[in-house]
Amino acid sequence: MSRVTKWAAAALAAVLLSGCSGGSSGGTGDEGKGRPDPSATASPASEGAASSHLPASLTSQHLAWGRCKATATSTAPGGDWQCARIKVPLDWSRPGGETIGLSLIRARATGERTGSLLFNFGGPGASGVATMPSYAALAGDLRQHYDLVSWDPRGVAGSEGVRCRSDRRIQAAESIDTTPDTPAEERAYLQDAVDFGKGCAKAAGKLLGHVSTTDTARDMDLMRQVLGDTRMHYFGISYGTELGGVYAHLFPGHVGRMVLDAVVDPTADSVGHALNQTRGFQRALDDYLKSTGQDPEQGSQRIAALLKRIDAEPLATASGRRLSQTLALTGIVLPLYSKDSWPMLTGALAAAEKGDGTGLLSLADAYNDRDASGHYGTTTHSQRVISCLDDRQRPTPEQTRRLLPEFEKVSPVFGDFMGWDTAGWCHDWPVAGQYDHPLVGAAGAAPILVVGNTGDPATPYEGARKMADGLGKGVGVELTWKGEGHGAYGSGSDCVDSTVNAYLLKGTVPEDGKVCS
């Protein structure tokens, strides 16, 4: 399991496995109320002037849109979809220097065009090219006035994607204890982190120091220009909300209509983010246990005891592979992303209690992008190279050991893993991190709609208010959904969907603090 929030690889997998998206519906009765959106009339601010100094070889690119091809992880989408590549600087401090190519996908607007609506589905590391066609059914109304556009950010899939180790070595590493109990287990855990980083450095080369969120935000503004848009209309999910906040900070005058759904807390450093996720997953687990008639405290202790037994003796599975403690925990995490997947968790836990790890292993494989042939996707590889370049804070093993009691107090199930992950995720990483937490202040930007879900396991609800406040007064507008699962739009709430659609399609900005139940 990886530390930073996954959306496409986890939440979407849960949706596909269960057959539909989760959540309850309902409205507050004030969907028509709101305040005018100045994004259609405000002039771009001077902070984007740096874009005008880019060489014409970048800003005047003509994209060769054509039929999309199948990829290693997805079939070719239908004829409505077109794909192209755009050139961006490898190093944004030298925009006239070496370039790399990014893969894009789009479906043209079916009605009068407002502009492009750029989607990022999170991770970091999720492939927008692979995800956009499947997500388009949820965003069908938006296509009336927008070209639906997504891309593989630098270091991801079709855009100089990074593979840090082979499938064989990935599977072998699944046996490493990520919650070490002995000095030998700790050494093996940290050595595996070092080996992974070396593999990433070898695979990525000089790209390894140029895959940050800031780099990608600058790529986005170049895309805006090449796509012919005066404004950046954007829909960011999960990590995509952090990316959207960074873009708004860099280019506040270029912000058009921007939705941030399943919001990462921009005030948290890497330890704070891990604690936030620990709280979020435990909160979602408590809600799941209540839904089955169990006492959350007793149910959590029972699951924690099961994980300890699996740590001592991994479970057999129908495939012949063994279910380790880390794989079991990963299998528990996946169904928490979508309420409709909770019954799958019930069955998998019941089987594990009887000694059969098949169900939890299947869920873990879905989270880890492992197919039936044993091939793993590269989402986690890209996720790690991006987040480790972003994160400056890297606790030592000694510091982590002091943090563990706090993590374990928050969650008897997830605390130990999330605590140790703060030490192992970027341990001895080949390049230095860039910041403790992202800068998102965007004074002067048009109103940005920030959507928080009270039951979100991966990006706890409190982050939405912190993002709205961080964007600045009059910029961040918070919408709350009292629901379950990772993300709110398209999850079953007519109130959320109609509010977001009114904002994106008509420019209707809801009152800050609106609640959908």
PLY file of the C-alpha trace (Angstrom):
ply
format ascii 1.0
element vertex 517
property float x
property float y
property float z
element edge 516
property int vertex1
property int vertex2
end_header
0.00 0.00 0.00
1.26 3.48 -0.81
1.14 6.53 1.36
-0.13 9.30 -0.86
-3.72 9.26 -1.99
-4.64 7.14 -4.98
-7.84 7.80 -6.86
-7.88 6.03 -10.20
-6.00 2.97 -9.00
-8.04 2.55 -5.85
-11.39 4.28 -5.88
-12.09 3.56 -9.52
-11.09 -0.06 -9.03
-13.59 -0.27 -6.19
-16.29 1.23 -8.38
-15.58 -1.20 -11.21
-15.46 -4.18 -8.88
-18.76 -3.31 -7.24
-20.48 -2.24 -10.41
-21.52 1.27 -9.39
-20.55 4.28 -7.33
-21.48 4.75 -3.69
-23.24 7.29 -1.57
-26.64 8.64 -0.71
-28.66 11.22 -2.55
-30.48 14.27 -1.36
-30.61 18.03 -1.69
-30.77 21.01 0.57
-33.38 22.85 -1.45
-31.10 25.79 -2.31
-29.56 24.52 -5.56
-30.64 27.61 -7.45
-29.09 30.09 -5.03
-25.60 31.47 -5.50
-23.53 34.47 -6.43
-22.17 35.56 -9.80
-18.98 34.01 -11.13
-16.46 36.63 -12.28
-14.32 34.07 -14.10
-16.00 34.80 -17.41
-15.06 38.50 -17.38
-11.96 39.02 -15.22
-8.71 39.80 -17.03
-5.62 37.59 -16.63
-3.24 38.96 -14.00
0.34 39.91 -14.66
1.75 36.98 -12.69
1.19 34.85 -15.78
3.39 37.16 -17.80
6.22 34.67 -17.58
4.19 32.49 -19.93
4.50 35.15 -22.62
8.28 34.77 -22.53
8.14 31.11 -23.50
9.57 30.29 -26.92
7.09 30.14 -29.78
8.18 26.56 -30.40
6.21 25.75 -27.22
3.32 28.22 -27.22
2.54 27.90 -30.94
2.50 24.12 -31.09
-0.08 22.56 -33.37
-1.30 19.36 -31.73
-1.76 16.46 -34.14
-4.99 15.04 -32.72
-5.76 11.56 -33.98
-7.43 8.29 -33.05
-6.31 6.97 -29.67
-4.46 3.68 -29.55
-4.64 0.94 -26.96
-2.07 1.14 -24.16
-0.49 -1.48 -21.94
-3.20 -0.87 -19.35
-6.27 0.09 -21.39
-8.06 -0.66 -24.62
-8.51 1.98 -27.30
-11.50 4.22 -26.51
-14.28 4.89 -28.97
-14.24 7.23 -31.92
-15.29 10.27 -29.88
-11.86 10.33 -28.30
-8.74 11.88 -29.82
-5.16 11.72 -28.57
-2.10 13.91 -29.13
1.28 14.79 -27.64
2.47 18.16 -26.43
6.08 19.29 -25.87
6.99 20.81 -22.49
10.38 21.82 -21.08
12.21 19.14 -19.15
13.46 21.88 -16.82
11.14 24.85 -16.37
14.07 27.03 -15.31
15.35 26.56 -18.88
12.20 26.69 -21.04
14.24 26.97 -24.22
16.18 23.80 -23.48
15.45 20.10 -23.77
11.78 19.05 -24.03
9.77 15.98 -23.15
6.44 14.80 -24.54
3.16 14.50 -22.63
0.20 12.39 -23.78
-3.24 14.04 -23.94
-6.76 12.83 -24.63
-9.94 14.75 -25.39
-13.57 14.48 -26.45
-14.93 17.61 -28.13
-17.87 19.55 -26.71
-21.23 18.54 -28.11
-22.76 22.04 -27.83
-21.63 25.64 -27.60
-18.05 25.45 -26.30
-17.01 27.26 -23.11
-13.48 25.89 -23.33
-11.45 22.89 -22.29
-12.13 21.23 -18.92
-8.89 19.64 -17.77
-9.13 16.63 -15.41
-6.54 15.20 -13.04
-7.62 11.99 -11.27
-5.07 11.95 -8.49
-2.38 9.62 -7.27
-0.08 11.28 -7.98
0.58 8.89 -10.79
-2.86 8.12 -12.21
-3.08 8.03 -16.00
-5.58 10.58 -17.23
-5.42 9.15 -20.74
-6.54 5.74 -19.48
-9.08 7.06 -16.95
-10.82 9.88 -18.81
-13.00 7.76 -21.14
-14.37 5.66 -18.26
-15.01 8.75 -16.12
-16.77 10.58 -18.95
-20.08 8.84 -18.21
-20.16 10.64 -14.85
-19.20 13.93 -16.50
-21.54 13.59 -19.47
-23.48 16.78 -18.70
-20.26 18.78 -18.67
-19.44 17.79 -22.23
-22.33 19.94 -23.46
-20.07 22.98 -23.16
-16.56 21.68 -22.57
-14.00 19.65 -24.40
-13.24 16.96 -21.80
-9.43 16.80 -21.62
-6.97 14.85 -19.52
-3.33 13.87 -19.73
-0.60 11.73 -18.28
1.51 14.10 -16.16
5.29 13.99 -16.54
6.68 10.71 -15.22
3.33 8.94 -15.64
2.33 6.18 -18.11
2.52 7.60 -21.65
4.39 10.74 -20.57
7.90 9.48 -19.85
6.45 7.00 -17.37
8.83 5.48 -14.83
9.11 1.78 -13.95
11.44 1.34 -10.99
11.53 -2.47 -10.73
10.38 -5.59 -12.51
7.19 -7.51 -11.83
9.22 -10.33 -10.30
10.93 -7.98 -7.86
7.65 -6.23 -6.99
6.07 -9.54 -6.03
9.15 -10.56 -4.06
9.03 -7.27 -2.14
5.46 -8.02 -1.02
6.90 -10.42 1.54
8.88 -7.64 3.25
7.37 -6.60 6.57
6.37 -2.94 6.33
5.66 -2.80 10.07
9.00 -4.18 11.28
9.09 -5.81 14.70
12.79 -6.73 14.84
16.07 -5.06 13.84
16.43 -7.52 10.97
12.95 -6.71 9.63
13.68 -2.99 9.94
16.94 -3.32 8.00
15.18 -5.29 5.23
12.37 -2.71 5.06
14.72 0.26 4.76
17.05 -1.53 2.33
14.07 -2.24 0.09
13.29 1.50 0.09
16.88 2.27 -0.90
16.77 -0.31 -3.69
13.48 1.09 -5.00
14.90 4.61 -5.10
17.98 3.42 -6.98
15.75 1.66 -9.49
13.75 4.86 -10.00
16.93 6.91 -10.47
18.20 4.47 -13.07
14.89 4.38 -14.92
14.12 8.10 -14.82
17.59 9.59 -15.21
17.55 13.39 -15.21
13.74 13.39 -15.26
13.78 12.32 -11.58
14.45 15.92 -10.49
11.74 17.41 -12.74
8.49 15.61 -11.91
7.27 17.83 -9.06
3.75 19.14 -8.65
5.07 22.61 -9.47
6.54 21.31 -12.73
3.19 19.78 -13.65
1.27 22.96 -12.75
3.47 24.86 -15.19
2.84 22.18 -17.82
-0.88 22.79 -17.29
-0.59 26.48 -18.09
1.26 25.70 -21.30
-1.52 23.22 -22.16
-4.07 25.99 -21.58
-2.34 28.21 -24.10
-1.83 25.50 -26.73
-5.46 24.37 -26.36
-6.51 27.96 -27.12
-8.06 28.78 -23.74
-7.82 32.16 -22.02
-8.84 30.54 -18.73
-7.92 27.28 -17.00
-11.13 25.35 -16.36
-10.15 22.40 -14.20
-11.54 19.44 -12.24
-9.07 17.95 -9.76
-9.76 14.85 -7.67
-7.74 13.73 -4.62
-4.07 14.62 -5.29
-5.49 16.58 -8.22
-6.80 19.07 -5.66
-3.25 19.76 -4.46
-2.18 20.20 -8.07
-5.09 22.58 -8.65
-4.19 24.61 -5.58
-0.57 24.91 -6.70
-1.71 25.98 -10.18
-4.01 28.64 -8.68
-1.12 29.93 -6.56
1.20 30.21 -9.56
-1.38 31.56 -12.02
-4.29 33.14 -10.07
-5.24 35.39 -12.96
-5.60 32.42 -15.30
-8.08 30.53 -13.10
-11.48 30.03 -14.70
-13.95 27.58 -13.19
-12.11 25.15 -10.96
-13.50 22.24 -8.90
-11.41 20.50 -6.23
-13.08 17.28 -5.02
-11.72 14.93 -2.27
-9.37 17.56 -0.97
-5.81 17.08 0.25
-5.02 19.22 3.31
-2.52 21.79 1.97
-1.31 22.70 5.47
-0.06 19.19 6.30
3.54 18.08 5.95
4.32 14.44 5.15
3.81 13.29 8.76
0.64 15.35 9.08
-0.67 13.90 5.85
0.01 10.37 7.08
-1.82 11.13 10.33
-4.73 12.61 8.39
-5.03 9.46 6.30
-4.78 7.28 9.41
-7.73 9.17 10.91
-9.64 9.05 7.64
-9.29 5.31 7.10
-10.13 4.57 10.74
-13.18 6.82 10.50
-14.32 5.00 7.36
-13.67 1.63 9.00
-15.75 2.71 12.02
-18.60 3.67 9.69
-18.31 0.33 7.91
-18.36 -1.59 11.22
-21.41 0.35 12.41
-23.18 -0.52 9.14
-22.72 -4.22 9.95
-24.04 -3.82 13.50
-20.62 -4.08 15.15
-19.14 -1.89 17.85
-16.36 0.07 16.05
-13.86 -0.27 18.89
-14.39 -4.00 19.30
-14.47 -4.56 15.55
-11.23 -2.65 15.06
-9.50 -4.62 17.78
-10.65 -7.86 16.16
-9.24 -6.76 12.78
-6.00 -5.62 14.42
-5.67 -9.04 16.07
-6.27 -10.73 12.71
-3.50 -8.65 11.14
-1.11 -9.63 13.93
-1.85 -13.30 13.30
-1.24 -12.81 9.59
2.02 -11.01 10.40
3.16 -14.09 12.31
1.88 -16.54 9.70
0.73 -15.34 6.26
-2.49 -16.90 4.98
-2.80 -19.38 2.13
-4.78 -18.32 -0.97
-6.32 -20.11 -3.93
-3.53 -18.81 -6.20
-0.78 -20.37 -4.12
0.57 -16.96 -3.11
0.61 -16.06 0.57
-1.31 -13.15 2.04
1.12 -11.03 4.08
0.09 -8.51 6.70
0.74 -5.62 4.30
-1.32 -7.21 1.53
-4.12 -7.91 4.01
-4.14 -4.29 5.15
-4.16 -3.13 1.52
-7.12 -5.41 0.86
-8.97 -3.81 3.77
-8.22 -0.30 2.51
-9.56 -0.71 -1.03
-13.27 -1.30 -0.21
-13.27 1.69 2.14
-12.98 3.95 -0.91
-16.56 3.15 -1.96
-19.53 2.32 0.26
-20.89 -0.06 -2.37
-17.77 -2.19 -1.89
-18.30 -2.68 1.84
-20.03 -6.08 1.36
-16.88 -7.30 -0.39
-14.90 -6.40 2.71
-17.32 -8.36 4.88
-16.83 -11.50 2.81
-13.06 -11.14 2.57
-12.66 -10.60 6.33
-14.89 -13.55 7.16
-12.83 -15.81 4.91
-9.56 -14.51 6.38
-10.79 -15.27 9.90
-11.18 -18.87 8.70
-7.67 -18.96 7.26
-8.41 -18.17 3.60
-6.69 -15.02 2.33
-8.01 -15.23 -1.25
-10.55 -12.41 -0.95
-8.21 -9.90 0.68
-5.46 -10.79 -1.79
-7.79 -10.11 -4.71
-8.65 -6.70 -3.28
-4.99 -5.92 -2.64
-4.08 -6.87 -6.21
-6.73 -4.47 -7.52
-5.25 -1.67 -5.42
-1.71 -2.54 -6.51
-2.62 -2.64 -10.24
-1.72 -6.33 -10.53
-3.50 -8.24 -13.27
-4.22 -11.98 -13.47
-0.98 -12.65 -15.33
1.12 -11.12 -12.56
1.90 -7.85 -14.35
1.89 -4.69 -12.23
1.05 -1.20 -13.41
3.38 1.72 -12.81
1.04 4.01 -10.86
2.83 3.41 -7.56
6.22 3.98 -9.17
5.14 7.35 -10.57
3.41 8.20 -7.31
6.60 7.72 -5.36
8.92 9.66 -7.67
6.52 12.62 -7.69
5.69 12.71 -3.98
9.30 12.18 -2.89
10.41 15.10 -5.04
7.68 17.23 -3.46
8.20 16.22 0.19
11.05 17.81 2.09
10.19 16.18 5.42
11.65 12.68 5.71
11.60 11.27 9.25
14.44 9.00 10.28
13.68 5.56 11.70
14.46 6.92 15.16
11.98 9.78 14.72
9.38 7.35 13.38
9.67 5.11 16.40
8.87 8.12 18.57
5.85 8.90 16.38
4.38 5.39 16.44
2.41 5.74 19.71
0.56 8.73 18.26
-0.30 6.82 15.07
-1.38 3.72 17.01
-3.60 5.84 19.27
-5.38 7.20 16.21
-5.90 3.72 14.72
-5.13 0.23 16.02
-5.57 -1.07 12.47
-3.76 1.45 10.25
-1.53 3.35 12.68
1.49 1.06 12.71
1.68 0.86 8.92
1.11 4.57 8.30
3.63 5.48 10.98
6.40 3.30 9.54
5.57 4.52 6.06
6.74 8.02 7.01
10.25 6.57 7.38
10.27 4.13 4.48
8.49 5.93 1.66
11.29 8.35 0.75
14.13 6.81 2.78
17.52 7.82 1.34
15.81 9.11 -1.82
18.21 10.10 -4.64
16.92 13.71 -4.91
16.01 16.27 -2.27
12.39 17.22 -1.56
11.14 20.68 -2.46
8.69 21.80 0.25
7.12 20.91 3.59
3.63 21.59 2.24
2.32 23.13 -0.99
1.59 26.84 -1.38
-2.01 27.42 -2.50
-2.73 31.07 -1.71
-4.41 32.52 -4.81
-5.43 36.09 -4.02
-7.31 37.62 -6.93
-8.34 34.32 -8.51
-11.92 33.62 -9.52
-13.98 31.59 -7.00
-12.82 27.97 -6.73
-15.32 25.29 -5.63
-13.85 23.02 -2.92
-15.88 19.84 -2.27
-15.42 17.85 0.95
-17.00 14.53 1.94
-17.46 13.85 5.65
-16.82 10.09 5.18
-13.81 10.33 2.89
-11.17 7.79 4.03
-8.17 9.00 2.03
-8.57 12.77 2.12
-10.39 13.49 5.38
-13.12 16.11 5.32
-11.20 18.67 7.37
-8.83 19.26 4.47
-11.56 20.90 2.39
-11.99 23.79 4.82
-8.24 24.20 5.10
-7.92 24.33 1.31
-10.75 26.86 1.02
-9.15 29.05 3.67
-5.70 28.62 2.14
-6.87 29.73 -1.31
-7.95 33.01 0.26
-11.01 35.02 1.17
-13.45 35.22 -1.70
-11.59 32.49 -3.61
-12.16 29.20 -1.78
-15.85 28.23 -1.64
-16.59 25.07 0.38
-19.33 22.56 -0.46
-19.88 19.72 2.04
-21.42 16.34 1.35
-22.42 14.15 4.27
-21.58 10.90 2.52
-19.15 7.99 2.33
-16.30 7.12 0.00
-13.47 8.95 -1.70
-14.87 11.93 -3.61
-18.35 13.40 -3.88
-19.18 14.28 -7.49
-20.90 11.40 -9.28
-21.20 9.42 -6.04
-24.98 9.49 -5.71
-25.81 12.96 -4.39
-28.10 14.95 -6.71
-27.35 18.00 -4.56
-23.59 17.75 -5.11
-23.88 16.98 -8.81
-26.35 19.79 -9.54
-24.28 22.31 -7.56
-21.06 21.39 -9.37
-22.80 21.35 -12.76
-24.40 24.75 -12.15
-21.00 26.18 -11.26
-19.17 24.69 -14.24
-21.91 25.12 -16.84
-23.55 28.38 -15.75
-20.98 30.03 -13.52
-23.30 29.87 -10.49
-21.14 29.99 -7.36
-22.88 28.49 -4.29
-22.74 30.09 -0.90
-19.60 29.19 1.01
-20.46 26.44 3.50
-23.37 24.89 1.60
-24.16 21.37 2.88
-25.59 18.45 0.89
-26.99 15.62 3.02
0 1
1 2
2 3
3 4
4 5
5 6
6 7
7 8
8 9
9 10
10 11
11 12
12 13
13 14
14 15
15 16
16 17
17 18
18 19
19 20
20 21
21 22
22 23
23 24
24 25
25 26
26 27
27 28
28 29
29 30
30 31
31 32
32 33
33 34
34 35
35 36
36 37
37 38
38 39
39 40
40 41
41 42
42 43
43 44
44 45
45 46
46 47
47 48
48 49
49 50
50 51
51 52
52 53
53 54
54 55
55 56
56 57
57 58
58 59
59 60
60 61
61 62
62 63
63 64
64 65
65 66
66 67
67 68
68 69
69 70
70 71
71 72
72 73
73 74
74 75
75 76
76 77
77 78
78 79
79 80
80 81
81 82
82 83
83 84
84 85
85 86
86 87
87 88
88 89
89 90
90 91
91 92
92 93
93 94
94 95
95 96
96 97
97 98
98 99
99 100
100 101
101 102
102 103
103 104
104 105
105 106
106 107
107 108
108 109
109 110
110 111
111 112
112 113
113 114
114 115
115 116
116 117
117 118
118 119
119 120
120 121
121 122
122 123
123 124
124 125
125 126
126 127
127 128
128 129
129 130
130 131
131 132
132 133
133 134
134 135
135 136
136 137
137 138
138 139
139 140
140 141
141 142
142 143
143 144
144 145
145 146
146 147
147 148
148 149
149 150
150 151
151 152
152 153
153 154
154 155
155 156
156 157
157 158
158 159
159 160
160 161
161 162
162 163
163 164
164 165
165 166
166 167
167 168
168 169
169 170
170 171
171 172
172 173
173 174
174 175
175 176
176 177
177 178
178 179
179 180
180 181
181 182
182 183
183 184
184 185
185 186
186 187
187 188
188 189
189 190
190 191
191 192
192 193
193 194
194 195
195 196
196 197
197 198
198 199
199 200
200 201
201 202
202 203
203 204
204 205
205 206
206 207
207 208
208 209
209 210
210 211
211 212
212 213
213 214
214 215
215 216
216 217
217 218
218 219
219 220
220 221
221 222
222 223
223 224
224 225
225 226
226 227
227 228
228 229
229 230
230 231
231 232
232 233
233 234
234 235
235 236
236 237
237 238
238 239
239 240
240 241
241 242
242 243
243 244
244 245
245 246
246 247
247 248
248 249
249 250
250 251
251 252
252 253
253 254
254 255
255 256
256 257
257 258
258 259
259 260
260 261
261 262
262 263
263 264
264 265
265 266
266 267
267 268
268 269
269 270
270 271
271 272
272 273
273 274
274 275
275 276
276 277
277 278
278 279
279 280
280 281
281 282
282 283
283 284
284 285
285 286
286 287
287 288
288 289
289 290
290 291
291 292
292 293
293 294
294 295
295 296
296 297
297 298
298 299
299 300
300 301
301 302
302 303
303 304
304 305
305 306
306 307
307 308
308 309
309 310
310 311
311 312
312 313
313 314
314 315
315 316
316 317
317 318
318 319
319 320
320 321
321 322
322 323
323 324
324 325
325 326
326 327
327 328
328 329
329 330
330 331
331 332
332 333
333 334
334 335
335 336
336 337
337 338
338 339
339 340
340 341
341 342
342 343
343 344
344 345
345 346
346 347
347 348
348 349
349 350
350 351
351 352
352 353
353 354
354 355
355 356
356 357
357 358
358 359
359 360
360 361
361 362
362 363
363 364
364 365
365 366
366 367
367 368
368 369
369 370
370 371
371 372
372 373
373 374
374 375
375 376
376 377
377 378
378 379
379 380
380 381
381 382
382 383
383 384
384 385
385 386
386 387
387 388
388 389
389 390
390 391
391 392
392 393
393 394
394 395
395 396
396 397
397 398
398 399
399 400
400 401
401 402
402 403
403 404
404 405
405 406
406 407
407 408
408 409
409 410
410 411
411 412
412 413
413 414
414 415
415 416
416 417
417 418
418 419
419 420
420 421
421 422
422 423
423 424
424 425
425 426
426 427
427 428
428 429
429 430
430 431
431 432
432 433
433 434
434 435
435 436
436 437
437 438
438 439
439 440
440 441
441 442
442 443
443 444
444 445
445 446
446 447
447 448
448 449
449 450
450 451
451 452
452 453
453 454
454 455
455 456
456 457
457 458
458 459
459 460
460 461
461 462
462 463
463 464
464 465
465 466
466 467
467 468
468 469
469 470
470 471
471 472
472 473
473 474
474 475
475 476
476 477
477 478
478 479
479 480
480 481
481 482
482 483
483 484
484 485
485 486
486 487
487 488
488 489
489 490
490 491
491 492
492 493
493 494
494 495
495 496
496 497
497 498
498 499
499 500
500 501
501 502
502 503
503 504
504 505
505 506
506 507
507 508
508 509
509 510
510 511
511 512
512 513
513 514
514 515
515 516
